[in-house]
Amino acid sequence: MGEEFNPRRLTLARKRRRLTAKSLAEQAGLAVDTISRLENGSNEPDDATIDKLLLVLNFPRSFFFDHDPQEIDTGAVSFRSFSKMSAKERDAAISAGSLGLQLSAWVEERFALPQPKLLDLSYETDPEMAAHSIRQAWSIGERPVGNLMGLLETKGLRIFSLSENTATVNAFSFWRDEKPFIFLNNFKTAESSIFDAAHELGHLVMHKHGDPKETRSAEREANRFASTFLMPAKDVRATVPRRITIDTVLEVKKRWRVSAMAMAHRLSSLKLLSDWQYKSVCIELAKRGYRSGEPGGIERETSVIWRKVLTQLWSEKTTKNDIAADLHLPLDELEGLIWNLAGVQSAPGAAVIRAV
């Protein structure tokens, strides 16, 4: 930890709390110019000013005297529903990503995590072929993925949760130091989070060298990748009966652990539902509450990696408060990054980690 106030950390905390410089100044009883000068490093705050900032931002004092945070290039980040996000929501999510990188570095100093085993498919123009290539590389054939989060973790993806209680921030992903990161909004349904994770996998393998947020086509490609990856055509055609009703959709979606709407869309894309049938099914699903939720949905997937890491730390008498203090983070930020993922359920094929 440094001895001088770090202006970049003030900006990070402000954005994480969804505050503009003006709103922070108003709440802290400071001039807007004061905040601007502090953030550009022109002024060094006195103790009274720091106390006012701490009261509003609710970050520990030590956070603002730590080394520079790992900044994330927004141009390299894939956001779901990017066009629907406000600047505050985007900045808050990106700030969470920066805190996640700090936590990830802390964990990797203490544990050996699985190394990434992803293909670079940036040359691939067909999302369905890309999905097949990943399944082939991972030797999972055409069968349903029983636990997607567990599978991704064994393949070296670093997965964090987002504590953003808003429908406009679904998920985002990016590469950093040749490691793939995914941040999932776990306030959504379990089925939606699974599809979001597969969508971000598509971005990570197909758009590694591009700027996915700039084009609608990249979003469509990631959606097609996710749909194909989660619901392989051969398996769907072999499983779904010829006569499809809404009850059929609600029953077969359980096999692939997807939402009813995603299932209906996949059946339509495979021409197993006509355009008229697809429209009728969607209307009926909306009436039954499946557009905004997933009645009787599946249990949420949990992280094997985080459960193992935390279990090991607990055995060493290291508590979540100790972790937060070591990282100079508020406890709520640490919990927001991992606690929604760290359930007690074990998953088959769990990734093996070891202390280092």
Buried (B, 14 or more C-beta within 10 A) or exposed (E): EEEEBBBBBBBBBBBBBBBBBEBBBBBBEBEBEBBBBBBEEEBEBEEEBBEBBBEBBEBBEBBBBBEEBBBBEBEBBBBBBBEEBEEBBBBBBBBBBBBBBBBBEBBEEBBEBBEBEBBEBEEBEBBBEBBBBBBEBBEBEEEBBEBBBBBBBBBBBBBBBBBBEBEBBBBBBBBBEEBBBBBBBBBBBBBBBBBBBBBBBBBBBBBBEBBBBEEEEBBEBBBBBBBBBBBBBEBBEEEBEEEBEBEBBBEBBBBBBBBBBBBBBBBBBBEBBEEEBBEBBBEBBEEEEBBEBBEEBBEBBBBBBBBBBBEBBEEEEBEBEEBBBEBBBBBEBBBBBBBBBBBEEEBEEBBEBEEE
